[in-house]
């Protein structure tokens, strides 16, 4: 299995968990409006740090990839597939918060 397929599988699962969390919650539109800016800001920070540190680690020789397992698309030295995991985290963390997080007095 290539890294691209593994990344797509991981992103699909994360998107499914997020969709389940949003569909099981009342007031989804207000929630999305409130969370949109913080999630976008966190996404920019996480993707920037991923690009920076993946490039540094690859340049230092800490990580190597077989060319046959990659899509061939890179951001600097970092393969595009490396960015799937932070994106999945950006979907999974809010989803898990919605599914299992503490419920404030507003939800009771």
Secondary structure, DSSP 8 states (H G I E B T S, - for coil): --HHHHHHHHHHHHHHHHHHHHHTSS-HHHHHHHHHHHHHHHHHHHHHHHHHHHHHHHHTTS----GGGS-S-EETTEEGGGHHHHHHHHHHHHHHHHHHS---GGG-
